[in-house]
């Protein structure tokens, strides 16, 4: 399965996969996150142009492609993430978490740096999480495997709708929704 997505979406997805703050026991069985659907609801091609894919290879999903960032991103650009969960694929989604609106540099220096920069830089010319602003650049990513091993204790089976928003000077400029499910392995 191949789906075109934005690099902004990749960042939000990976941060969200590492930010599902659900209480869980340490002895929970392992889970895997499966991406079902990616929806670009509002584009911002004056900020980024992307040609990225999620490629399912066996049981693994690999991210490939490029992102052309057309402007420097600083804390005048803010992100907001809302996570919804349903027990069944056709069930009612209930909001389980909202990550507060946060500047892009802060997001990069915390969630991005702490959860996936080390593995991402092996597969991409990924931006330095400590550099602010994030300067205009074309980023290339090759065979980056999505990995949920760092967040096993926060996962629970079910279906997720994850909404990622980008704001510039308090105006919404970008919105993506990700649909995924979590299975026991």
C-alpha positions as protocol buffer text, in pm:
chain_id: "A"
residue {
  index: 1
  type: UNK
  ca { x: 0 y: 0 z: 0 }
}
residue {
  index: 2
  type: UNK
  ca { x: 141 y: 340 z: -94 }
}
residue {
  index: 3
  type: UNK
  ca { x: -6 y: 676 z: 11 }
}
residue {
  index: 4
  type: UNK
  ca { x: 129 y: 1025 z: -64 }
}
residue {
  index: 5
  type: UNK
  ca { x: 172 y: 1237 z: 246 }
}
residue {
  index: 6
  type: UNK
  ca { x: 335 y: 1554 z: 370 }
}
residue {
  index: 7
  type: UNK
  ca { x: 656 y: 1559 z: 573 }
}
residue {
  index: 8
  type: UNK
  ca { x: 463 y: 1770 z: 821 }
}
residue {
  index: 9
  type: UNK
  ca { x: 226 y: 1476 z: 852 }
}
residue {
  index: 10
  type: UNK
  ca { x: 517 y: 1236 z: 903 }
}
residue {
  index: 11
  type: UNK
  ca { x: 648 y: 1450 z: 1187 }
}
residue {
  index: 12
  type: UNK
  ca { x: 303 y: 1468 z: 1351 }
}
residue {
  index: 13
  type: UNK
  ca { x: 241 y: 1098 z: 1309 }
}
residue {
  index: 14
  type: UNK
  ca { x: 572 y: 1001 z: 1463 }
}
residue {
  index: 15
  type: UNK
  ca { x: 532 y: 1247 z: 1747 }
}
residue {
  index: 16
  type: UNK
  ca { x: 179 y: 1125 z: 1808 }
}
residue {
  index: 17
  type: UNK
  ca { x: 288 y: 765 z: 1806 }
}
residue {
  index: 18
  type: UNK
  ca { x: 523 y: 867 z: 2084 }
}
residue {
  index: 19
  type: UNK
  ca { x: 269 y: 1085 z: 2266 }
}
residue {
  index: 20
  type: UNK
  ca { x: -44 y: 874 z: 2319 }
}
residue {
  index: 21
  type: UNK
  ca { x: -70 y: 938 z: 2691 }
}
residue {
  index: 22
  type: UNK
  ca { x: -288 y: 649 z: 2805 }
}
residue {
  index: 23
  type: UNK
  ca { x: -223 y: 483 z: 3139 }
}
residue {
  index: 24
  type: UNK
  ca { x: -113 y: 124 z: 3102 }
}
residue {
  index: 25
  type: UNK
  ca { x: 47 y: -158 z: 3298 }
}
residue {
  index: 26
  type: UNK
  ca { x: 416 y: -228 z: 3235 }
}
residue {
  index: 27
  type: UNK
  ca { x: 338 y: -592 z: 3151 }
}
residue {
  index: 28
  type: UNK
  ca { x: 111 y: -514 z: 2856 }
}
residue {
  index: 29
  type: UNK
  ca { x: 161 y: -734 z: 2549 }
}
residue {
  index: 30
  type: UNK
  ca { x: 337 y: -575 z: 2252 }
}
residue {
  index: 31
  type: UNK
  ca { x: 128 y: -382 z: 2002 }
}
residue {
  index: 32
  type: UNK
  ca { x: 181 y: -263 z: 1648 }
}
residue {
  index: 33
  type: UNK
  ca { x: 51 y: 55 z: 1485 }
}
residue {
  index: 34
  type: UNK
  ca { x: -97 y: 12 z: 1137 }
}
residue {
  index: 35
  type: UNK
  ca { x: -163 y: 316 z: 917 }
}
residue {
  index: 36
  type: UNK
  ca { x: -499 y: 291 z: 743 }
}
residue {
  index: 37
  type: UNK
  ca { x: -565 y: 624 z: 572 }
}
residue {
  index: 38
  type: UNK
  ca { x: -403 y: 964 z: 533 }
}
residue {
  index: 39
  type: UNK
  ca { x: -617 y: 1264 z: 444 }
}
residue {
  index: 40
  type: UNK
  ca { x: -480 y: 1606 z: 344 }
}
residue {
  index: 41
  type: UNK
  ca { x: -767 y: 1831 z: 448 }
}
residue {
  index: 42
  type: UNK
  ca { x: -594 y: 2167 z: 403 }
}
residue {
  index: 43
  type: UNK
  ca { x: -271 y: 2215 z: 203 }
}
residue {
  index: 44
  type: UNK
  ca { x: 3 y: 2476 z: 243 }
}
residue {
  index: 45
  type: UNK
  ca { x: 216 y: 2441 z: -70 }
}
residue {
  index: 46
  type: UNK
  ca { x: 351 y: 2794 z: -20 }
}
residue {
  index: 47
  type: UNK
  ca { x: 519 y: 2651 z: 294 }
}
residue {
  index: 48
  type: UNK
  ca { x: 607 y: 2292 z: 194 }
}
residue {
  index: 49
  type: UNK
  ca { x: 583 y: 2078 z: -119 }
}
residue {
  index: 50
  type: UNK
  ca { x: 598 y: 1707 z: -59 }
}
residue {
  index: 51
  type: UNK
  ca { x: 625 y: 1383 z: -247 }
}
residue {
  index: 52
  type: UNK
  ca { x: 641 y: 1122 z: 27 }
}
residue {
  index: 53
  type: UNK
  ca { x: 501 y: 771 z: 43 }
}
residue {
  index: 54
  type: UNK
  ca { x: 427 y: 517 z: 314 }
}
residue {
  index: 55
  type: UNK
  ca { x: 515 y: 183 z: 160 }
}
residue {
  index: 56
  type: UNK
  ca { x: 398 y: -137 z: 325 }
}
residue {
  index: 57
  type: UNK
  ca { x: 672 y: -399 z: 285 }
}
residue {
  index: 58
  type: UNK
  ca { x: 565 y: -720 z: 454 }
}
residue {
  index: 59
  type: UNK
  ca { x: 471 y: -623 z: 810 }
}
residue {
  index: 60
  type: UNK
  ca { x: 677 y: -302 z: 799 }
}
residue {
  index: 61
  type: UNK
  ca { x: 591 y: 48 z: 674 }
}
residue {
  index: 62
  type: UNK
  ca { x: 876 y: 246 z: 516 }
}
residue {
  index: 63
  type: UNK
  ca { x: 869 y: 620 z: 449 }
}
residue {
  index: 64
  type: UNK
  ca { x: 1032 y: 739 z: 125 }
}
residue {
  index: 65
  type: UNK
  ca { x: 1041 y: 1060 z: -77 }
}
residue {
  index: 66
  type: UNK
  ca { x: 1121 y: 1426 z: -34 }
}
residue {
  index: 67
  type: UNK
  ca { x: 994 y: 1748 z: 117 }
}
residue {
  index: 68
  type: UNK
  ca { x: 1081 y: 2090 z: -19 }
}
residue {
  index: 69
  type: UNK
  ca { x: 1048 y: 2338 z: 266 }
}
residue {
  index: 70
  type: UNK
  ca { x: 994 y: 2680 z: 105 }
}
residue {
  index: 71
  type: UNK
  ca { x: 1015 y: 2905 z: 412 }
}
residue {
  index: 72
  type: UNK
  ca { x: 1214 y: 2913 z: 734 }
}
residue {
  index: 73
  type: UNK
  ca { x: 1003 y: 2769 z: 1016 }
}
residue {
  index: 74
  type: UNK
  ca { x: 1025 y: 2926 z: 1360 }
}
residue {
  index: 75
  type: UNK
  ca { x: 793 y: 2958 z: 1658 }
}
residue {
  index: 76
  type: UNK
  ca { x: 562 y: 3185 z: 1456 }
}
residue {
  index: 77
  type: UNK
  ca { x: 450 y: 2849 z: 1315 }
}
residue {
  index: 78
  type: UNK
  ca { x: 265 y: 2642 z: 1573 }
}
residue {
  index: 79
  type: UNK
  ca { x: 131 y: 2288 z: 1579 }
}
residue {
  index: 80
  type: UNK
  ca { x: -179 y: 2145 z: 1743 }
}
residue {
  index: 81
  type: UNK
  ca { x: -256 y: 1773 z: 1761 }
}
residue {
  index: 82
  type: UNK
  ca { x: -588 y: 1611 z: 1856 }
}
residue {
  index: 83
  type: UNK
  ca { x: -619 y: 1233 z: 1909 }
}
residue {
  index: 84
  type: UNK
  ca { x: -950 y: 1044 z: 1890 }
}
residue {
  index: 85
  type: UNK
  ca { x: -1007 y: 673 z: 1967 }
}
residue {
  index: 86
  type: UNK
  ca { x: -1278 y: 418 z: 1883 }
}
residue {
  index: 87
  type: UNK
  ca { x: -1301 y: 55 z: 1991 }
}
residue {
  index: 88
  type: UNK
  ca { x: -1440 y: -62 z: 1654 }
}
residue {
  index: 89
  type: UNK
  ca { x: -1369 y: 52 z: 1296 }
}
residue {
  index: 90
  type: UNK
  ca { x: -1723 y: 185 z: 1260 }
}
residue {
  index: 91
  type: UNK
  ca { x: -1744 y: 298 z: 1622 }
}
residue {
  index: 92
  type: UNK
  ca { x: -1782 y: 648 z: 1754 }
}
residue {
  index: 93
  type: UNK
  ca { x: -1449 y: 830 z: 1786 }
}
residue {
  index: 94
  type: UNK
  ca { x: -1401 y: 1000 z: 2121 }
}
residue {
  index: 95
  type: UNK
  ca { x: -1139 y: 1266 z: 2184 }
}
residue {
  index: 96
  type: UNK
  ca { x: -880 y: 1123 z: 2423 }
}
residue {
  index: 97
  type: UNK
  ca { x: -609 y: 1387 z: 2406 }
}
residue {
  index: 98
  type: UNK
  ca { x: -520 y: 1731 z: 2277 }
}
residue {
  index: 99
  type: UNK
  ca { x: -155 y: 1827 z: 2268 }
}
residue {
  index: 100
  type: UNK
  ca { x: -139 y: 2200 z: 2337 }
}
residue {
  index: 101
  type: UNK
  ca { x: -52 y: 2440 z: 2057 }
}
residue {
  index: 102
  type: UNK
  ca { x: 326 y: 2466 z: 2052 }
}
residue {
  index: 103
  type: UNK
  ca { x: 587 y: 2644 z: 1841 }
}
residue {
  index: 104
  type: UNK
  ca { x: 759 y: 2435 z: 1573 }
}
residue {
  index: 105
  type: UNK
  ca { x: 1104 y: 2492 z: 1725 }
}
residue {
  index: 106
  type: UNK
  ca { x: 981 y: 2377 z: 2065 }
}
residue {
  index: 107
  type: UNK
  ca { x: 820 y: 2072 z: 1903 }
}
residue {
  index: 108
  type: UNK
  ca { x: 1146 y: 1989 z: 1725 }
}
residue {
  index: 109
  type: UNK
  ca { x: 1359 y: 2038 z: 2039 }
}
residue {
  index: 110
  type: UNK
  ca { x: 1139 y: 1814 z: 2253 }
}
residue {
  index: 111
  type: UNK
  ca { x: 923 y: 1546 z: 2089 }
}
residue {
  index: 112
  type: UNK
  ca { x: 1114 y: 1523 z: 1758 }
}
residue {
  index: 113
  type: UNK
  ca { x: 1455 y: 1515 z: 1929 }
}
residue {
  index: 114
  type: UNK
  ca { x: 1354 y: 1279 z: 2210 }
}
residue {
  index: 115
  type: UNK
  ca { x: 1157 y: 1024 z: 2013 }
}
residue {
  index: 116
  type: UNK
  ca { x: 1280 y: 980 z: 1659 }
}
residue {
  index: 117
  type: UNK
  ca { x: 1559 y: 1210 z: 1541 }
}
residue {
  index: 118
  type: UNK
  ca { x: 1833 y: 954 z: 1615 }
}
residue {
  index: 119
  type: UNK
  ca { x: 1671 y: 687 z: 1397 }
}
residue {
  index: 120
  type: UNK
  ca { x: 1545 y: 931 z: 1132 }
}
residue {
  index: 121
  type: UNK
  ca { x: 1889 y: 1083 z: 1067 }
}
residue {
  index: 122
  type: UNK
  ca { x: 2010 y: 739 z: 955 }
}
residue {
  index: 123
  type: UNK
  ca { x: 1756 y: 750 z: 670 }
}
residue {
  index: 124
  type: UNK
  ca { x: 1731 y: 1122 z: 584 }
}
residue {
  index: 125
  type: UNK
  ca { x: 1904 y: 1456 z: 579 }
}
residue {
  index: 126
  type: UNK
  ca { x: 1677 y: 1535 z: 873 }
}
residue {
  index: 127
  type: UNK
  ca { x: 1681 y: 1886 z: 1022 }
}
residue {
  index: 128
  type: UNK
  ca { x: 1882 y: 1936 z: 1341 }
}
residue {
  index: 129
  type: UNK
  ca { x: 1633 y: 1951 z: 1630 }
}
residue {
  index: 130
  type: UNK
  ca { x: 1834 y: 2221 z: 1809 }
}
residue {
  index: 131
  type: UNK
  ca { x: 1848 y: 2459 z: 1512 }
}
residue {
  index: 132
  type: UNK
  ca { x: 1590 y: 2736 z: 1508 }
}
residue {
  index: 133
  type: UNK
  ca { x: 1462 y: 2851 z: 1270 }
}
residue {
  index: 134
  type: UNK
  ca { x: 1447 y: 2537 z: 1060 }
}
residue {
  index: 135
  type: UNK
  ca { x: 1586 y: 2679 z: 738 }
}
residue {
  index: 136
  type: UNK
  ca { x: 1455 y: 2632 z: 383 }
}
residue {
  index: 137
  type: UNK
  ca { x: 1582 y: 2301 z: 251 }
}
residue {
  index: 138
  type: UNK
  ca { x: 1489 y: 1998 z: 46 }
}
residue {
  index: 139
  type: UNK
  ca { x: 1481 y: 1694 z: 272 }
}
residue {
  index: 140
  type: UNK
  ca { x: 1517 y: 1342 z: 131 }
}
residue {
  index: 141
  type: UNK
  ca { x: 1402 y: 1034 z: 325 }
}
residue {
  index: 142
  type: UNK
  ca { x: 1484 y: 675 z: 224 }
}
residue {
  index: 143
  type: UNK
  ca { x: 1342 y: 353 z: 371 }
}
residue {
  index: 144
  type: UNK
  ca { x: 1263 y: 499 z: 714 }
}
residue {
  index: 145
  type: UNK
  ca { x: 1081 y: 233 z: 918 }
}
residue {
  index: 146
  type: UNK
  ca { x: 801 y: 348 z: 1149 }
}
residue {
  index: 147
  type: UNK
  ca { x: 865 y: 193 z: 1490 }
}
residue {
  index: 148
  type: UNK
  ca { x: 629 y: 191 z: 1789 }
}
residue {
  index: 149
  type: UNK
  ca { x: 863 y: 8 z: 2028 }
}
residue {
  index: 150
  type: UNK
  ca { x: 927 y: 317 z: 2243 }
}
residue {
  index: 151
  type: UNK
  ca { x: 558 y: 360 z: 2324 }
}
residue {
  index: 152
  type: UNK
  ca { x: 429 y: 10 z: 2391 }
}
residue {
  index: 153
  type: UNK
  ca { x: 313 y: 92 z: 2744 }
}
residue {
  index: 154
  type: UNK
  ca { x: 95 y: 378 z: 2616 }
}
residue {
  index: 155
  type: UNK
  ca { x: -89 y: 186 z: 2344 }
}
residue {
  index: 156
  type: UNK
  ca { x: -421 y: 8 z: 2354 }
}
residue {
  index: 157
  type: UNK
  ca { x: -599 y: -181 z: 2078 }
}
residue {
  index: 158
  type: UNK
  ca { x: -850 y: 11 z: 1871 }
}
residue {
  index: 159
  type: UNK
  ca { x: -886 y: 272 z: 1602 }
}
residue {
  index: 160
  type: UNK
  ca { x: -738 y: 622 z: 1601 }
}
residue {
  index: 161
  type: UNK
  ca { x: -809 y: 946 z: 1416 }
}
residue {
  index: 162
  type: UNK
  ca { x: -520 y: 1186 z: 1465 }
}
residue {
  index: 163
  type: UNK
  ca { x: -562 y: 1545 z: 1348 }
}
residue {
  index: 164
  type: UNK
  ca { x: -253 y: 1761 z: 1295 }
}
residue {
  index: 165
  type: UNK
  ca { x: -283 y: 2136 z: 1240 }
}
residue {
  index: 166
  type: UNK
  ca { x: -23 y: 2398 z: 1145 }
}
residue {
  index: 167
  type: UNK
  ca { x: -84 y: 2763 z: 1230 }
}
residue {
  index: 168
  type: UNK
  ca { x: 105 y: 3069 z: 1112 }
}
residue {
  index: 169
  type: UNK
  ca { x: 46 y: 3390 z: 1306 }
}
residue {
  index: 170
  type: UNK
  ca { x: -261 y: 3225 z: 1464 }
}
residue {
  index: 171
  type: UNK
  ca { x: -416 y: 3137 z: 1125 }
}
residue {
  index: 172
  type: UNK
  ca { x: -471 y: 2770 z: 1039 }
}
residue {
  index: 173
  type: UNK
  ca { x: -273 y: 2698 z: 721 }
}
residue {
  index: 174
  type: UNK
  ca { x: -254 y: 2318 z: 714 }
}
residue {
  index: 175
  type: UNK
  ca { x: -458 y: 2023 z: 841 }
}
residue {
  index: 176
  type: UNK
  ca { x: -409 y: 1648 z: 805 }
}
residue {
  index: 177
  type: UNK
  ca { x: -603 y: 1357 z: 949 }
}
residue {
  index: 178
  type: UNK
  ca { x: -443 y: 1018 z: 999 }
}
residue {
  index: 179
  type: UNK
  ca { x: -649 y: 705 z: 1051 }
}
residue {
  index: 180
  type: UNK
  ca { x: -465 y: 413 z: 1210 }
}
residue {
  index: 181
  type: UNK
  ca { x: -534 y: 111 z: 1425 }
}
residue {
  index: 182
  type: UNK
  ca { x: -342 y: -70 z: 1696 }
}
residue {
  index: 183
  type: UNK
  ca { x: -332 y: -450 z: 1705 }
}
residue {
  index: 184
  type: UNK
  ca { x: -185 y: -695 z: 1952 }
}
residue {
  index: 185
  type: UNK
  ca { x: 112 y: -878 z: 1801 }
}
